[in-house]
Every structure is written in structure tokens, then in C-alpha cells.
């Protein structure tokens, strides 16, 4: 399914199990963080239960009523919710406006631009919908809100509680991650549940990391492969929310516990929480992508990113695709673009084999496939 006019469940960067652990804290030293986590869970809960809720048509014109737009030209808008929970808030910066002193606005603005630049310059995709959709964001959402999310139409950022979480615009991977949920929404429209939901999350981690690497000019070897680096305050023993290079190692903290992501199918988590473990099991395809990039070297947005982008936009992914079917689809994409037995194809096979999903990837037709 492509070009859907439906939005999935609101996709947030901080998984509910992490907020729930914070909310249950009985340590007076972390009382503000616990209360912030409880309030964040309450805000998120009603929308977390929604499925495929229709949203209003997106604007596709350039702001200001210009008669035509230039393909590939970014059109951004950042609004300020002022600590309230009403969207979109007050528009504080649009294209052609000068910078504002608010660092949160500036970080959101630059992050929107960096994400647009990756998709346009490397994959010739004109914004998240491929048709020049304006990129909108709202900052300062709620009081001490411990999350950031894509709601089907815009990015929304909380300021964090200041004790466990910093402001959510501080990490470029967060911005790239959440906007990629928009790309997925308009292409494969993967269901946000179980393995398809974990693939959905992994796609956002993959391209969120590529946005950061591309903006910083980092090679595969130079990149940190961390999602949400800079979100934790210095009171937390951890570097990020997730590690693509080594799932399960992003944090190990007395308060937050240990990063629970598995790195292979041997550690796959069966759960009904977190929409069937979408933020947990995404570590498996995340590591597969990293291994492909490591094997090929150079820049991860080149062949590895191209294969994953081709797969996402191929029209061959069913909305409830499994990990195995997704792995097969990436192998087909590698064969179609680079040839059977190519270095790229071999890297894809090896990456998926390491995480326990290599069966049936060595051969296969690159031709049209029915959605899996």
C-alpha cells in the first residue's frame, strides 16, 4: 500500500516501558522526573490506542500562496506551543524569516532542513510525501513533556523534565527518526504492531541515523550509530535511547535499568506491551542494517541506505510484513540495483544471517513481488 491518507498510531521516540519505569520510581530524589513521566504517559495513552485514524488532507502548496513551487525546495514552519498541549501553537519561524534566539526553535528548524536534504539529495524524494509536503514542527509542547512524536502531520517536541531527559530537539537523530515515520506513512504504511511495527521503528532509526551522518559528513566507521544521543542528562548512566551498532548497550542505569533491546532473533521479545515490542525488537533489523553498512564501508547513505529506501518504496511490503519477509525484500532490492552475488547483495545476506534471518536470501528474483 502506498500513498496512504491515513496516519498510524502516534509514533513517539521514547518507548512507553521506559516512561513507565520512571513513573513507578519511589525515590524522592527523582520525584520531578517520576511525575513528568506519569504525565507524559497520560498524554500519550489516548493516542497510543488509535489505529489508522483518518487525518485532514495535507497542504502541498508553498506558504504565502505562491503559484508554483520549486521541486526539492524545503518549506519549513516551526510553532511554539508555549507549554500548552494545543497544536499547532504560534508560528515563530517560516521560510524567509530570520533566526530567532530560542535554541529549541533553531534546532528544530535545522533538523527539518537536514532531514529534507538527505531525502532529496540522496534519494530524490521531495519531502516526506514525495510531493513537497511542508515540514511543520511544534516546540515547547506541554510542561516537562518527556517525548517527541510524529502525529501524522507534524513533529512535536517536549522540553523534557530536566532531570532525566533534556529537550528533545537536542538530538538530530530524533528529528530524522520522527520525520521518517512520515515517509513510511506515505509509502509502505507499515502497521504499528508486532514485527511490522518494529520494522517501522527500525526504518526511522536507520534514516534518523543517516540524517545525522549526512549532516555531519560522517562515514560508517566515524558514526556513533546512536539514536537519541544527548537526550539524557548527566544524571543518567547512558549515552542514548538505542544503539544500532550494539543493541542492548545504550544505557545501564540504576534508575532506568538496562537497555533491553535484543541484537538477534535469539533474544526476540514476545510481549503485548509497547504495541508488541516495536521499540524492543527493532534492535534486530537495526543491527542488520549496521552490519551491511560496516561490510560495505564508505558512507552508509550510499548503497546500504539506497537498498533500504528502495525496499521501503518498492510497493512490495505488506502492511503487516514480518522480519523474514522484510529481509527477503532487502535482498531483492540489492539484486535489482546491484546484481545477484554483488558485494551489496552479499553484505545484505551476511547482515541478516548474523541476526538469525539469513534463510533464503542467496537467490531469488528481483522482479515484481506480491506484498508479503
C-alpha positions in Angstrom: 0.0 0.0 0.0 1.4 3.4 -0.9 0.3 7.0 -0.7 -2.0 6.3 2.2 -4.1 9.2 3.6 -4.2 7.5 7.0 -1.9 8.0 9.9 -0.7 5.2 12.1 -0.7 5.3 15.9 1.2 8.4 17.1 4.9 7.4 16.9 7.0 8.6 19.8 10.7 8.4 20.3 10.7 7.3 24.0 9.2 3.9 24.4 6.4 3.5 27.0 8.2 0.9 29.0 11.0 3.5 29.8 8.5 6.1 30.9 6.6 3.5 32.9 9.8 2.6 34.8 10.3 6.3 35.6 6.7 6.8 36.6 7.0 4.0 39.2 10.0 5.4 40.9 9.6 5.8 44.7 12.9 7.7 45.2 12.3 11.3 46.4 15.4 12.4 44.6 13.7 11.7 41.3 10.2 12.9 42.2 10.0 15.5 39.5 11.1 13.1 36.8 8.6 10.5 38.0 5.8 13.0 37.9 6.8 14.1 34.5 6.9 10.5 33.2 3.4 9.9 34.7 2.0 13.0 33.0 3.7 12.1 29.7 2.2 8.6 29.8 -1.2 10.1 30.4 -0.8 12.4 27.4 0.4 9.6 25.2 -2.1 6.9 26.2 -5.3 8.0 24.3 -3.4 8.4 21.0 -1.4 5.2 21.5 -4.6 3.2 21.2 -5.6 4.7 17.9 -5.3 2.7 14.7 -5.4 4.1 11.1 -7.2 7.2 12.1 -8.0 9.5 9.1 -6.4 12.9 9.2 -7.1 16.0 7.3 -5.5 16.4 3.8 -2.0 17.8 3.9 -1.1 21.2 2.4 1.0 20.8 -0.7 1.4 24.4 -1.6 4.2 26.7 -0.6 3.4 29.1 2.2 2.4 32.6 1.0 0.2 31.4 -1.8 2.9 31.2 -4.5 1.5 29.9 -7.8 4.1 27.1 -8.1 6.8 25.5 -6.0 10.3 24.5 -7.0 10.8 20.7 -6.6 13.2 19.9 -3.8 13.0 23.3 -2.1 12.3 22.8 1.6 9.3 24.6 3.1 9.5 24.6 6.9 7.5 26.1 9.7 8.2 26.0 13.5 5.5 26.9 16.0 5.7 27.4 19.8 3.0 25.7 22.0 4.1 27.8 24.9 3.8 24.9 27.4 0.3 24.2 26.4 -1.0 21.0 24.7 -2.8 22.7 21.8 -1.5 22.3 18.3 0.0 23.8 16.2 0.8 26.7 18.5 2.1 30.1 17.4 4.1 30.2 14.3 7.5 31.7 15.2 9.6 30.9 12.1 8.9 30.2 8.5 11.0 30.2 5.3 12.4 33.7 4.6 12.2 34.7 8.3 15.4 35.4 10.3 16.6 33.1 13.0 15.1 33.5 16.5 17.1 33.4 19.8 15.2 30.3 21.1 17.7 27.4 20.7 14.9 24.9 20.6 13.3 26.6 17.6 16.7 26.7 15.9 17.4 23.1 16.5 14.0 22.0 15.2 14.5 24.3 12.1 17.9 22.9 11.3 16.8 19.3 11.9 13.9 19.7 9.5 16.2 21.0 6.9 18.8 18.3 7.4 16.2 15.6 7.0 14.8 17.1 3.9 18.3 17.4 2.5 19.1 13.8 3.0 16.0 12.5 1.3 16.2 15.0 -1.6 19.9 14.9 -2.3 20.4 11.2 -1.9 17.1 9.6 -2.9 15.4 12.4 -4.9 12.5 12.3 -2.5 10.7 15.7 -2.3 9.8 15.9 1.4 8.1 13.1 3.4 5.3 12.5 0.9 7.4 12.8 -2.2 5.4 15.8 -3.4 6.8 18.7 -1.4 4.8 18.4 1.8 5.7 21.4 4.1 7.6 20.3 7.1 6.0 21.6 10.3 7.1 21.3 13.9 5.9 22.4 17.3 8.2 23.0 20.2 7.6 23.6 23.9 4.7 21.2 23.9 3.2 20.7 27.4 5.0 21.1 30.7 8.1 18.9 31.2 6.8 16.6 28.5 9.2 13.7 28.1 8.8 12.8 24.5 8.7 13.8 20.8 6.4 12.4 18.2 5.1 12.5 14.7 1.3 12.8 14.7 0.7 12.1 11.0 1.0 15.8 10.1 3.8 17.4 12.2 6.7 16.9 14.5 6.0 17.8 18.2 8.8 18.2 20.8 8.6 18.3 24.6 11.2 20.1 26.7 12.0 17.1 28.9 11.9 17.1 32.7 15.5 18.4 33.1 16.4 15.6 35.5 16.4 12.5 33.3 15.6 14.0 29.9 16.9 17.1 28.2 15.0 19.0 25.4 14.0 16.7 22.6 15.3 18.9 19.8 18.8 18.4 21.1 19.3 15.2 19.1 19.2 15.3 15.3 18.5 11.6 15.1 15.2 12.2 16.9 14.1 14.7 14.3 15.2 12.4 11.4 13.6 9.4 13.1 10.2 11.0 13.6 10.0 12.5 10.1 10.8 9.1 8.6 7.6 7.9 10.2 6.0 10.3 7.8 7.9 8.7 4.9 6.8 5.3 6.0 3.2 6.5 6.3 3.2 7.7 2.7 4.9 4.6 1.3 4.7 1.2 2.9 2.3 2.4 5.6 3.5 -0.4 8.0 1.2 -1.3 10.8 2.5 -0.2 14.1 2.2 -3.5 15.8 4.4 -6.6 16.3 7.1 -7.2 13.7 5.8 -4.8 11.1 5.8 -2.1 13.9 9.4 -3.0 14.8 10.3 -2.7 11.1 8.5 0.7 11.1 10.6 1.8 14.1 13.8 0.4 12.6 13.2 2.3 9.4 13.0 5.5 11.4 16.2 4.6 13.4 18.0 3.8 10.1 17.2 7.1 8.4 17.4 9.1 11.6 21.0 7.9 11.9 21.6 8.6 8.2 20.3 12.2 8.6 22.8 12.8 11.3 25.7 11.1 9.5 24.9 13.0 6.3 24.7 16.4 8.1 28.0 15.8 9.9 29.8 14.2 6.9 30.5 11.0 8.8 31.5 7.8 7.3 30.1 4.4 8.5 33.3 4.0 10.6 33.1 7.5 12.1 29.4 7.4 13.0 28.3 6.7 16.5 25.1 4.8 15.4 23.3 6.1 18.5 19.6 7.1 18.5 18.8 9.9 20.9 22.3 10.8 21.8 22.2 13.9 24.1 18.7 13.3 25.4 19.8 12.0 28.8 21.1 14.5 31.4 24.4 13.9 33.1 22.5 12.2 36.0 21.9 9.1 33.7 24.4 6.4 33.1 23.8 6.1 29.4 24.7 7.6 26.0 21.4 7.3 24.1 18.0 5.6 23.9 19.3 3.0 21.5 22.4 1.7 19.8 22.2 0.3 16.3 25.7 -0.9 16.4 25.3 -2.8 19.7 21.6 -3.1 20.7 21.2 -3.5 24.4 24.2 -1.3 25.4 22.8 2.2 25.1 22.2 2.6 28.9 22.7 0.8 32.1 21.4 2.9 34.9 20.2 2.4 38.5 17.1 4.4 37.7 16.3 3.4 34.1 17.6 -0.1 34.3 19.5 -1.7 31.4 18.7 -1.2 27.7 16.5 -4.2 26.9 16.9 -4.3 23.1 17.9 -7.7 21.6 20.6 -7.8 19.0 19.4 -11.0 17.2 16.4 -13.3 16.9 17.9 -15.4 19.7 16.8 -12.6 22.1 13.5 -11.8 20.4 11.0 -10.5 23.0 7.4 -11.8 22.9 5.2 -9.2 24.6 1.9 -7.5 24.4 3.4 -4.2 25.7 4.7 -1.5 23.5 2.5 -2.5 20.6 4.0 -5.9 20.7 7.6 -4.8 21.4 8.0 -2.3 18.5 10.8 -0.4 20.3 12.4 -3.5 21.6 12.7 -5.9 18.7 13.6 -3.1 16.3 17.1 -3.7 17.6 17.3 -6.8 15.4 16.8 -5.1 11.9 18.8 -2.1 13.2 21.8 -4.3 13.8 21.3 -6.0 10.4 21.5 -2.6 8.7 24.6 -1.5 10.6 26.3 -4.8 9.7 25.5 -4.2 6.0 26.9 -0.7 6.2 30.0 -1.9 8.1 30.7 -4.6 5.5 30.4 -2.1 2.6 32.3 0.8 4.2 32.2 4.3 2.9 29.0 6.3 3.6 26.0 4.4 4.9 23.6 6.6 2.9 25.0 5.3 -0.3 24.4 1.6 -1.1 23.0 0.5 2.3 20.6 3.5 2.5 19.7 3.1 -1.1 18.8 -0.6 -0.6 16.6 0.2 2.4 15.0 3.1 0.7 14.3 1.0 -2.4 12.7 -1.6 -0.2 10.5 0.9 1.7 9.2 2.5 -1.5 9.0 -0.7 -3.6 5.3 -1.3 -3.1 6.1 -5.0 -2.3 5.9 -4.7 1.5 2.7 -5.8 3.1 1.4 -3.6 5.9 2.0 -6.4 8.3 5.3 -7.6 7.0 7.4 -9.9 9.1 11.1 -9.6 9.7 11.8 -12.6 7.4 9.8 -11.1 4.6 11.4 -7.7 5.1 14.9 -9.3 4.9 13.9 -11.0 1.7 12.7 -7.7 0.3 16.0 -6.0 1.0 17.8 -8.9 -0.7 15.6 -8.5 -3.8 16.3 -4.7 -3.7 20.0 -5.3 -3.6 19.8 -7.8 -6.5 17.7 -5.4 -8.6 20.0 -2.4 -8.2 23.4 -4.0 -7.8 23.1 -7.6 -9.2 22.9 -11.0 -7.8 26.1 -12.0 -6.0 27.3 -8.4 -5.9 29.2 -7.1 -2.9 26.0 -5.3 -1.8 23.9 -8.5 -2.1 26.5 -10.5 -0.2 26.6 -7.8 2.5 22.8 -8.0 2.9 22.9 -11.7 3.2 25.6 -11.6 5.8 24.0 -8.9 7.9 20.7 -10.7 8.1 22.4 -14.1 8.7 24.3 -12.7 11.7 21.0 -11.7 13.4 19.3 -15.0 12.6 17.3 -14.1 9.5 19.5 -15.2 6.6 17.5 -18.1 5.2 16.6 -17.9 1.6 18.4 -14.7 0.8 21.2 -16.0 -1.5 19.0 -16.4 -4.6 15.7 -15.1 -5.8 14.2 -13.0 -8.5 14.5 -9.2 -8.3 11.3 -8.9 -10.3 7.8 -7.8 -9.1 6.6 -9.4 -5.9 3.3 -9.5 -4.2 3.2 -7.8 -0.8 4.4 -10.0 2.0 
